[in-house]
């Protein structure tokens, strides 16, 4: 998405692109013209929403983890285990990836307090690639060549694909509308 955001800003020089990453609490009060969101916000959507893309959550693991043998049940067992055999990684509770993972994978279980927190997908990649026994998750669009990954869809009847939304408090007009059209038209 970052490349698309910048390319559309270059295509529309009248647009000033300023990005800011914030927690879920900033969703309603940040004053941004557009807010990008992975999945559907847990508190619902007020205003307008536009689908920019679809992405999938995938499991990622260090080189010593037999990821081919991993499935949703095993992942749940690991994350709910009070003494997991692997170093588990997750995101802060207010992160939209964590909210989705907790709702769709963990369910009513509690994540082990031994799980370490990655503030964002880039940190998750760094953590998993630097520890051969680490397990985590991230959007498929973030995958890099040197990381082992497995789709959660491959062994589940549930679909782990989610929309990437652009949220706006009002109907976009003028330059903002043109920018949004550019973002949607350059979707893969």
Buried (B, 14 or more C-beta within 10 A) or exposed (E): BEEBBEEBBEEBEEBEEEEEEEEBEBBBEEEBBBBBBBBBBEEEEEEBBBEBBEBBBBBBBBBEBEBEEBBBEEBBEBBBBEEBEBBBBBBEEBBBBBBBBBEBBBEEEEBBEEBBBBEBBEBBBEBBBEBBBBBBBBBBBBBEEEBBBBBBBEBBEEEBBBBBBBBBBEEBEEBBEBBBBBBBEBEE
